[in-house]
Every structure is written in C-alpha cells, then in structure tokens.
Amino acid sequence: MRYYLDSDTLFVRGAFRAASTGVSGGIRSASTLFNHTVPADWSHAEPAKEIELIAAAAGAGRDVLGLLTAVPIQNLCVLQYDFITVFVTAGIRQEPAGANGAGTINIIAYSSEGMEDSALLETIMVATEAKTEAMLAAGRVSGTPTDAVIAACEGSFQHRYAGRITEPGRRVRDAVLKGVPEALRRYEIGSLNVEPAFFIYSRFQGEHWVEWSPHNCPYYPCHFPGQRCDFCYCPFYPCKNEELGEWSDSLSNGRVWNCSGCTLLHEPAVADYLKQYPEAPLAELVRYKEKQKKCFIP
C-alpha cells in the first residue's frame, strides 16, 4: 500500500481485497481506493458518475472503490497503529438549533495483514461503532446521512475475525476513536490546515497517540545534516522491502515493520522527485536514488 494526495483527492494504491459502503461499493478486489472532495455547490444527481470520472482521470481503471465528501482533503487525519492505517475526514454542517445537521464522515481502514471477507465486513461494523461512540462522547449526533467506510487489506490470510477485541478490531476501534474527533476539530478550524495530520500509536513511556509534525522537530536531524523531512511519515509504510527495513519484535509480543534506519525519502533529490511524481512506485525511487549517486561519483 502507498497513499498520496493529489489536489482534492486522497489516493490509496495497492492490490487490495476491500469492502465499501460508499457509492458503487460492495466487496471485491481493487487497485485504488480514494476519498475525493467535491465543491460545496456540487450536484448530488450522479455520484456514481463522479466516481467513474475521478477514476478515469487518475488512470485507475474500473477496479476502484471511491468515497465523496465536501470536507477539504487537507483536513485529513492519518492514523498508524502497527499493521493498521486509518484515514478519516469528518465534517458536520452547522444547522439551526434542533436540526439533525448534515455532513459527511468518511473512513478508510487498511490492514497490511490479510482478512477473510467476513472480517472486512466486521471491520466496517467496528469502525462505524467507534465513530458513533466518538460522536456521542463529543455531544454530537451519531453520524450523518452520507457517512461511508472502506475496509481493505493486503497480504496472505491471517485474520478470520475482526471484532473489537481481536488484534485488528482493537486497533481499528482505537484509531477511529482518536481520528474522528481530531478530524472534526480540523474541519472546524478550516483554512488554518494546509496539510493532513499524522498520528502514530506509541508504546514508548506508556501507550498513547503521538501527533507527528515536520515543524520544529526536536530530533532533527535524525539521519544526516541537510536531510529532508517532507515524508518523515512515510506514505509507503509498511513497504516490507528488507533492503530498507526489517521486522522487529514489538512490546506487545507481535512483529512490527521497523524502517527507522531508512533514509530513502530523506534524500533531498528523492523527496523532490516524489513531490513532482506522487504516483512513483517505491522501486522507481530506489532506482532514482542510485542514479543520483552515480551522477556524483568523481
């Protein structure tokens, strides 16, 4: 899996088995998932056509699952909890007192560990339950008329169940409980957001969520002087390329992908290349780095 933002759209690329409650949804294999921001005055007459047009413009073909929202994609929250990555956009329109309010809360829950179809459907249930719990805790209505969820996975089968007490279910629930209020907060501060927010579940000095920011980082430089930090929160994680990282034992007795020693996206030339060509696959970036090294060999 890898993801990137292109104008008004979050694209998530890979070789997925996925289930979606969105427009033209269902359960099937897909190479592209996306969450697209439509204009505030957009007509809802043909949402399925809009999904097709976005997919065609991105060269994604027909094996796509897409979501639509009026929330600016810069308000996106990305949450990483071991092998689970959750993407959340959320917005509630302010309505007269006593009205239910309208808006959209979209969630994409991805697992780098495989799931049976039944577990994907259960992931949608867990994400929806957690969204409702988070909304009620914030004193809001339980959701909006156009909320949607995509659950997706890659890799060989490992999980038959995904209820809230299973390994994937617990992580999805915690990520959604954190992500929905944060996404609503970002929506309400509006134009102050210029890029997505990133949260990592940490077990260092106690289990908690940490918001990562490239600005005023106390660890800079963590690799080498002059490094670029545009992609410190790696859009390829977990890439599982053992030339760039390795599997490590976690404090919860599991295995996590450890790429702390990888400097690929910190190379200034590579970072610039990926920003210019956001769809470039990892192998292309590795080749580009090697090409740059050869160009500077005396």
DAHU-V423705 format. One record per helix or strand of 3 or more residues. SS is the DSSP state (h for helix, s for strand). FROM is the first residue (numbers start at 1). TO is the last residue. If there is no record, write none. Layout:
BEGIN
SS:FROM:TO / SS:FROM:TO
END
This chain:
BEGIN
s:2:6 / s:9:20 / s:26:37 / h:47:57 / s:64:69 / h:73:75 / s:77:81 / s:84:92 / s:103:111 / h:117:137 / s:148:153 / s:157:159 / h:167:192 / s:197:202 / s:208:212 / s:246:249 / s:255:258 / h:264:266 / h:268:276 / h:282:295
END
